[in-house]
Amino acid sequence: MKSLYLHISTACLVLVTCIFLGAGMSHAQTGVPASVSSSIDSANSVIQQADAVSQIQAQIDAHHAQIQKIDSEISLYQQQLDATTNKKKTLQNTLSQISLTIKKTGAVISSTQEKIAATSLELTQLGGQITDKQQLIQNERAGLAESIRSLRETDSSPFVIQALSQAQISDAWRDADSATALHGAIAANVQEVNQQETQLMSIQNQVAGKKADLLGQKKNLQTQQGSLTATKNAQNTLLSQTKQQESAYQQLIAQKKAQEASFEDALSDLQSKLQVAVNSKDITKAGVGVLQWPVDHVIITQYFGNTAFAASGAYNGKGHNGIDLGVPIGTPIKAPLDGVILGTGNTDLVKGCYSFGKWVLIKHANGLDTMYGHLSQISVAEGDIVHTGDIIGYSGETGYATGPHLHFGVYVSSATQILKLGAATNQATPCASARMPVAPLAGYLNPLNYLPAKP
């Protein structure tokens, strides 16, 4: 910036001098040399460039101000969502919570768009700085080349000859010292300029990377908003089906709970009858961080195994075959490890079946399968290759879920099958024709034995 001011000041001084010599006259009439005319044009160019830089900075500042405003709105939506968490489970409260979540997500998307716009402007700004710096380097190197040529001429003449050509020997020593100092100054200047260019290029690469991250985030958030909108539409359909009667909604929840017991009974029967031996050698050794958490914010609402809730009669008294993570509808669900999508399904397509709802099963190379239930949206298909952190779907409350959460299970891969529930049990249940992943009781593993410590 100091260099820019120097260019402007010098150019303006030349411009004022020219005006004083002959205002309103052409260069030919005033006799202004071509070099002075070029300086005037250069001054105009520098001034225009300074204006452009100021305009870009003003736009960047405006985007950042808008981001702060939107972030305040997001915070307000979150406060309203927190206030609805402990409210009674009613149809209207559920719809209100979903509506607030959609508004919050929309605001987050807007904030991301503002950040992307600001980053794009910063890239433009940095690009201009780099161009200016490269031009400066080019000019300085041309001058340095001339200086180096002069030094070579001096260096090619022996000191004795230089001394004899001077009136006094002290003049020869002074010239030699000057040449040595110039050598050092040239080397230092070249190094400094190169470092400046490298730093600017590094900054541009960082900002470009940030822009790519933001674009990816924007895509994810847009998908999330679509998931929430679909969930809200489903709830609106539910309102229509129940004729907007709260009693009908409560009756449906009661039906889900009743069907859950029936499903767990059939699943438990299947698990005990599966003729699949679980070899202890096939069980992946437990270890912290073998898998990553499938959600960013971890709240465990139900643990694995014979919990107090299971002992009270839930899960047919056989224990919980996974863990439940409390998350809002539309929360991105991520792959905890590289793997292949072994299968997906939606048990809600079977009328009267309330079980896993929309589910995904991933097969990992370390002998584990991971299962995700009660999703609102599935973002992968059978055979897809996923990597740690890839979004595979979004949380919901499909199946027998009476509140939004993720059911996360870890299975022994060699003992896991995807079956129709009725085909394996020969029981006539509402879920008999529903397809889902199952394993013998010994094939279910405690996810907490493979996950990092709860953050």
N, C-alpha and C positions, 0 to 999 in steps of 0.2 A: 504493500500500500504506500510506503514511503517513496518507493521508486515511482509509483504512479503520480503522486503529488509533485515530485520533482519534474516529471515530464510535462505535467500540466502547467506548472509555474514557468518553466523555460519557454514552452510554446506560447503561452499568453504574453510573455515579455516580448517575444518576437512579433506577435500579432499587434501589440500596442505600438511598437516601433514602426511597423508598416503602415498602420493607420495614420500615425503622425506624419509620415513621409508623404502620404497622398491618399486621403480618404476618398472612397468612391471611384478611384481610378484603377484601370487595369494594371496587371503586372508589367506589361510592356510600356505603358504610359509613365509609370512611376519609376521604371528602371530597376524594379526589385529583382535581384538575382533569382535564378531558378531554385537555388538551395534554400533561400528564404521562403519562397512559395511552397516548397515541399514541407518546410517546418510548419507553415500555417495549416496545411492539409493534415499534417500529423497531429497538430494541436486539436483540430476539430475532431479527428478520429478518437483521440484519447478522451476528450470531453464526452463524446457520445458513448464510449465504452464505460466511463465512470457512471453515466446516467443509467446504462443497462444493468451494471452491477448493483446499483442502488435499488433499482426496480425489482430485481430478482430477490435481493435481501428482504425488501418490504413484503414480497409475496410469501417468502419463507416464514417471516414473522407472523403474517396473517394466518397461515396454516397452523402454526404452533399455538396461536391464541385460540383458534377454533378447536384444536385438539383438547386444550385445557377445559374449554366449555363443555365439550362432549363427555370428557372423563368425569366431570361433575354430574352430568345426567346419569351416567352409568352407575356412579356411586349411589345416587338417589334411588335408582331402580333396584339396586342390590339391597338397600335398606328396606324397601317395600317388600322385596322377596323374603328377606329374613323375618319380617313381621308376619308373613303368612305361613311360615313353616309350622308353627305350633297351633295353627287354627284347626278346628274340627274338620274332619274329612268329609266335605260336602262337594256336590257337583259344581256349585258356583265358585267355591273357594279354589277348586282344582283348575277351573277355567281361568279364573283371575290370575292364578300363579303362572299358568302357561302364557297368558297374554303379557304379563310383566316380563317374563323371560324372553319372549319374542322381541319386545321393545328394547330390552337391554342388549340382546344380540344385534339388533339393527343399529343401535348406537355404537356398539363395538366395531361393527363393520364400517360405519361412517368414520370413526376415529382412525381405523386402519387406512381408509382411502385418503384421509387428510395426511397421514404419515407418508404414504406412498407418493403423494403429490409433492410434499416438502422434500422428500429424498430425491425425487427427480430433479427438482430445482437445484438442490445442493450439488447433484452430479453435473448439471449444466454450469453452475458456478465454478466448481473445481476444474471442469474441462477448460473453461476460459483462463483460469489461473495457470494451468499447465501449459496452455498454448503460449501465454505471455512469457512464462518462465523459459520455455524452449526457445523462443525468439531472442530473449535476453542472453541465454547461454550461447546461442549461435553468434550473436553480435560480439559477445565478450571473447569467444574463442577466436573469432577473426582478428580482433585486436591483439589477443595473446599470441596468435601465430606471427603477427608482424613483429611483436616484441621479441619472440623467440628467434626470428630471423636476425634481428639486430644483435642479439646476444651471441648467436653463432658467428657473426662477422667479427664481433669483439673477441670471442674465445679463440677464433682461428688465428688471431695476431698475437705472437708471444708477448709476455709482459715487458720484456726488455725493450722491444721495438716500440710498444705503447709508451713506455717511460721516456724514451729518447725523443718521441714525437711531441711530448708535452713540454711546456715552458718550464714547469717545476715538477720535481718528482712526486710532490704531495698531490698534485692533480692526478697523476697516474694511479696512486694508491686510492684516491677518492673514487675514481671511475671503476676500479676493481671492486671496491666495497659496494658501490651502487649496483654493479652487475650481479654480485652475490645476493644482495637483498632482493633484487628483482627476480632472481631464480626462485627464491623461497616464496615470494609473494604470488608468483604465477602458479606454483604448485598448490599453495593453500587456497587460492581463489578457485582453481579448477575443482579441487576436492569439495569445497563448500557448495559450489553450484551443482555438482553432481549429487551431493547429499540432499539438497533441496528438491531436486527433481525426483529422486527416489522416494522421498517422504511424501511428496504430492501424489505420486502414482500409487503409493501404498494406501493413502487416504481414499483415493478414488476407488480402489479395489474394495476397501472396507465398506464404503457407502453402497457400491454396486451389490455386494453381498447382502447388506442390510435390505436393500430394495427387493432382492430375490426372496429373502425371508418374509418380508411384508406381503409380497404378492402371494406367496404360498399360504400365509395366514389368512389373507383376504378370501382365498378360494375355500379354505376350510370353514371359515365363518359363514360364508354364503351357503355352503352345504348344510351347516348346522341350522341356519335360519330356515332353510327348506324343510329340514326334518321337524323343526318345531311347528312350522305352519301345517305340515301334514298331520302332526299329532293334535293340533288344535282343531283341524277339520274333522278328525276322528271323534274328538270330544263333542263337537257340534252335532255330528251325526248321532252320537249317543243321546244328546239332549232331545233330538227329534224322535228317536226310538222310544225314549221314556216319556215323551210328551212333556218334557221339561219338569217332570215330577221328581222331587227329591226322594220320595219314598221308593220310586222305581230304581233310582240310582243306588240307594242303600240296599235294595233287594238284590241288585246285580253284584254288589260287593260281597254280600252274604253268600250268593251263589258261587262266586269265585272261591271263597274260603272253603265252602263245602266240597267243591270239585277238586280243590287242592288236596284235600285229605284222600279223596278217591284216587287221584293221580299218584300220590306218594305211595299209597297202598299197592297199586299195580306196579309201579316202578320198583318198589322194594321186593315184590314177589319175583319180578324179572331178574333183579340183581342177584337174588339168592339162587335162582335156577340156572343162571348162565353157566354153561359148562366150559368155562375158560379159566385155565389155571394161571395164576399170577406168579411167575417165577421171581423170587427175590432178587435175582441177578438183573432182572429187567427194570427194577425200580431205581430210578435215577437218585443218586446220592444227594441228600438234602444239603443245602448250602445257601448262605445269605447272598442274594443278588444273582442267583441262577436265572431268575425271571425278574422283569421290571413291573412296577405297578401299571395296571391298564388304565388308570385315571390319574389326573394330576393332583387332585385334592382327595385324600384318603379319609373316609369315615366308615368304619366297619360297623354295620348294624346287626350282623349275625355271623357268628364264628362257625368253624368247621367242627363236625363231630357231635358228640352227645352233650350239647349245651343245655342250660336250664330250660330254654325254650323247647328243645327237642324232647327233654324229659317230661315236659308238661303234656306231651301227646302229639306235638308237631312232627312232621316227616315220618309218620307212622311209628314213632318211637325208635327209628333206626339211626337217627343222627342226621345231621346236615351234611350233604356231600360236596359242599363248597363253602364259600364265604359270600356274604352280601355286602355291597358297598353302596352307601346312600349317596346318590348324586341326582341333581335336577334332570328333568327330561331334556334330551338333546345334548347331553355331555358327550364329547368325543371319547370313544373307546379305542385304546391303542394296543397294538400287538406287543406282548411283553418280551418277545424274542423272535428272531428270524424263523420263518416256517412256511408251510404250504396250507392253504385253506382246504381242509379235508371234506367239509360240507357246510351247508347253511340250510335253514328251514324256518317254517312259520307254523306252529301248531294251532294258531288261532284260525287257520283256514279250515280246520276240522270243527264243524259246528258242535258247540257244547264242550269242547276240550279246552280246559284251562290248565296249561302246564308251563313250558318254557317260553311260550310266545315265539318271538323272532330270536333265533339263536345262530351262533357261529362256532365252528370247531376248527382249531388250528393244530396241525401236526408239526412238532419241532424235531430237530435232528438228534436231540439228547435223550430221546425215549419218553418224552412227555407230550401229552395233548392238553390244550387249554380250551375251555368252553365258556361261552358268554351267553347269558339268557336275559329275557325280558327287554330286548332292544326295541327302539322305536323305528330304527332304520338300519338296514344292512348295506354296507358300502363295498363289499367284496363278493366274489363268486367262487364256486368250487374250482380248485386248480390254481388259483391265483397265488403268486409268491409274495409274501409280505416280509418286511424288515422291522426290526425293533423300532417302535414309535409310530409306525404307519397306522392311520385311522382305518379301522375295520367296520365301524358302525357308530351308532349313537344310542345312548341310554333311553329307556322308556319305562312303561309299566304294562307291557303286553303279557299274555299268559295269565297266570293266577295272581300276578302282582297286584296288590291293592294300594301301592304307592310306588313312586319312581325309585328304582334302584338297579344295580347290576349284580346278577348272580355270576360269580366267577369260580369255575371249577378246574382242578388239575387232575388229569387221569394218567394211568399207566398206558402208554401208547399201544403196546402189544396186546392189551386186554380190552381195548375200546372198540365198539362197533356202533354203526349207525343203523338202527332197526325201526320197524314199525312196532309199536308197543304191543298191540294185540297179537301179532303174528308170533311173538316169542312167548307170551303168557297164556294165550288162548282164553283170556278174560274179556268179557263183553263190557267195555267201559267207554265213556265218551271219547277217550283218547286212543282207542284201539287202533285206528288207522293213522295216527299221528307218527311221523318219522322224527327220530331224535337220537342223540348219542347216549349210549349206556355202557356200563362196565360192571363187573362183579364187585361186591362190596370191598374186596381187597384192592380193587383197581382205582379207588378214589383216594387221592392224597391231599394232605393238608396244604393249601396254597401258602400259608405263612411259613412253611418250612423251606420255601424256595424264593420268597420275596425279600427285598431289602427291609430293614427295620422301618417301622411305620414313621413317616416323616412328621 
